[in-house]
């Protein structure tokens, strides 16, 4: 008889969908659908995950451990022919080889010469960070500062509110004004969209602030295109008008915030005409937006992480996050702001990750920290040009594809090409990064292992059951790092913990007296009994009233209040108040004279970062934008470029070949292209060849959206865009 298994989509998306997988009599998955009982998933899946069987059963899946053949150089390999450069080996041989090499490198160069590199290829608690963290902590390897996506925005939000919480998606239908600020809800947060549409049926207006005409912008009541990187100026300008016209909530500000007097002085520097000159938005529209926002109740902002990916991104996130505190929007169900809800999931990270194991490592102390956003520098410069400890001699990549997603791609690939760098990649496919590995290990999909998961777009804990046996010899992260630890001679009992042990530890369910109140009574058993999903116990803290995360304090900030002025940031040498500062690569600096176009290296609507581009069905869904540069008609005409021409997009870091698409997606002076795999791009490079390793103002995040380029019609020798 066919059976149905509850799992959770573990890809890097706020929705964390409950998934029902049908398994036939042979043990094969034959169908998947959204869990209709999940209050956010509501029985449907995004277009990407609806085709997930294509991924699980792809003929290109990595199914066995492999090692590089002798004499084969480290370089990008033709798609579909990668296995010719590798030979199959057993798991025992792979694990023994890796353990021996890591031990030798640690002995000869110090354990900090070993660098793990991972991110959110899975956001399941176990797969994202549990046994792997234990292993590298005990080894004494360098720690990775995981900044590539959300660190800046997260730290900025915490600096204002003390915790990453936000408006419940189930409250959005109550809103009367929804501002999607750099949030392509329809493209990458699709399960919020029905709540938005319900609000609109109830009379709400949807406003989108975005430099690009996204799917969401095209469906909005009002799209406000903004110059890239000027979001802080707009937010400060809105606050200027709100305070000028006394539209702010004086009681809420007095009771629950600090630093208002300093903020008032700062926003006086941002009158509408000045803000208009920076943002490209008319004074009339700025005035209208400020009035609409401040006088509509409830009003909610869906802010996404694109804002933070500029040099001034931390300040921009802080400024936008302050708006609902200024207007008191948090008091109203359906009002406030959502960037991330992840701070509600109080996992016991100290137990599942065991940072204390660094004391038992050969270092006997905390290891150095390497920022993942400067991987190119870490692999090519670290230790040879700066006194930052030993050079990186081993790289262990899992849950990520840095050859495609890391900035300043030329330096990353130069580092990965080093013959002396021992590289291990745990993956499901031969990605751009796997091409450079010495040993490739087959990884499971979320169908093939057990995990537990929260979300950063809702408030439900979910148990993800294993639906099928792993294909071939694919193995999950927990198993891999447990096995390696034992081969390295680590005797601590924690390295023999099972997934069930780790899940109980994450929830503290084996010690209910230590559970956070929001986890109270949530155990693996109650999750199974509830069909795999339970809401956090949020309402218990509010006497069963609707959850309003910041309606009243005290808050988890040093002052106990919402902080317009942050003494913590001031102590770090960061401006304690938000401000607009032009990025070195923007239309506001002299660099614009040489490279006059601002470049948006966007994510594909039908991919998940660099996940899915190799699958034919997903490539077909994204076909209109694969290898395409979107241009404004005037920018194209002035360069003699017609729609469909192959063009060179270039700056000092490199040049990529794309096909011009002259449309209404971008405004004058802005061009946009989408992330792809290198090996599936003309010339073997994607958009990250043009991005830099500069870091932004808070949290050390990358500045993917602060890039200047120019464009010219391609010569006959330019590789044709594909």
QUIRA-V696579 format. One record per residue. OMEGA is omega in whole degrees, -180 to 180 (999 if undefined). Layout:
BEGIN
OMEGA
OMEGA
END
This chain:
BEGIN
173
178
-179
-178
175
175
-179
174
-174
-179
-169
-176
-179
-170
-179
-171
166
-174
173
-176
178
-179
-179
-174
-179
-178
-180
174
-176
-177
169
180
176
-180
-178
180
179
-173
178
179
173
169
178
-179
175
-179
-180
-174
175
179
-171
176
177
180
-177
-174
178
176
180
180
169
-174
-177
173
-179
174
-179
176
-180
176
179
-177
178
-178
177
-175
180
180
180
-179
-175
-175
179
-178
-177
175
-178
174
179
175
180
179
180
-178
179
179
-179
-179
-180
-179
180
179
-180
180
178
180
-173
-173
-175
-176
179
174
176
-176
169
178
-179
171
-167
169
165
176
169
-174
-178
-177
-178
-176
176
-178
178
180
177
-177
-176
174
-179
179
-175
-180
173
174
180
173
-171
-172
-163
-173
-164
-172
-178
179
179
179
178
179
179
-180
179
-170
179
-177
178
174
179
-180
179
178
-180
177
-175
179
179
-177
175
173
178
176
173
-175
-176
-177
177
-174
-176
-177
-174
174
-164
-178
169
-173
178
177
177
-180
176
177
-180
175
177
176
-179
175
176
177
179
174
-175
177
-177
178
-179
174
-179
180
-178
179
-173
171
-178
174
179
176
-176
176
-178
173
-178
-176
179
179
180
-180
178
177
176
178
177
-178
-178
179
179
-177
177
178
-179
-179
-173
-179
180
180
-178
-174
-165
-180
171
179
-177
-179
178
178
-180
177
-179
-175
174
180
-174
175
-174
-178
177
179
178
-179
-180
-171
-174
178
-176
177
-179
180
177
179
-179
-179
180
-179
180
-177
-174
-175
179
-179
-7
174
-178
177
168
-179
176
-167
178
-179
-173
-173
173
-177
-177
-169
178
178
179
179
179
-176
180
-179
-180
-175
-180
174
180
-177
-177
-177
-179
-177
-170
177
-174
176
177
-175
171
166
179
174
-170
-179
178
-175
-172
178
177
-175
180
-180
-176
-178
176
175
178
180
176
179
178
180
177
179
-176
-178
174
179
177
-179
178
179
-177
-179
175
-180
180
177
-180
-178
-176
-174
-169
179
180
-179
-178
180
-177
-178
-174
174
177
180
177
180
-180
-174
174
-179
-179
-178
-171
179
179
-168
-177
-180
-179
-171
-178
-180
177
-179
176
178
180
-179
-177
178
-177
179
177
-174
174
178
176
-167
176
-177
173
178
175
-180
180
178
-174
-174
167
176
177
-178
-177
-177
178
167
-179
172
-162
177
-180
180
173
-171
168
179
169
175
174
-171
-180
170
-179
174
179
-178
174
-175
-178
173
179
177
180
179
178
-179
-179
-178
-177
180
-176
-174
171
179
179
-180
-179
177
176
178
178
-172
-179
-178
-177
-179
176
177
178
173
178
176
-177
179
178
179
-180
180
-170
-174
176
177
-173
179
180
-178
171
-178
-179
175
-171
177
179
-179
175
-179
179
177
178
-179
-179
-180
174
-173
174
176
173
-177
-175
-174
180
178
-177
177
175
177
177
-176
177
-166
-177
179
179
-178
3
-178
-174
174
178
-179
-173
-179
170
-170
169
177
-176
175
178
178
179
180
178
-178
179
178
-178
177
177
178
172
173
-176
176
177
176
179
180
-176
-177
-178
179
-180
179
-179
179
-166
-178
175
-170
175
176
-169
171
177
178
-174
172
174
-170
178
175
176
-176
-178
-176
-174
-178
179
177
179
179
-177
-168
-178
-176
176
178
-173
169
178
-175
170
-176
-178
177
179
-177
-178
179
180
-176
176
178
180
178
169
-177
170
173
-167
166
-176
-177
179
-178
176
-180
178
178
-177
174
-176
-174
-178
-177
-177
179
-180
178
-179
172
-176
173
-172
-180
178
170
177
-173
177
-179
179
179
176
178
175
-172
-178
169
-174
-178
-173
176
173
178
-176
-163
-179
173
177
179
-180
-177
-177
-174
171
-174
174
179
163
-176
175
175
-172
173
-178
-177
-179
175
-180
178
-179
999
END
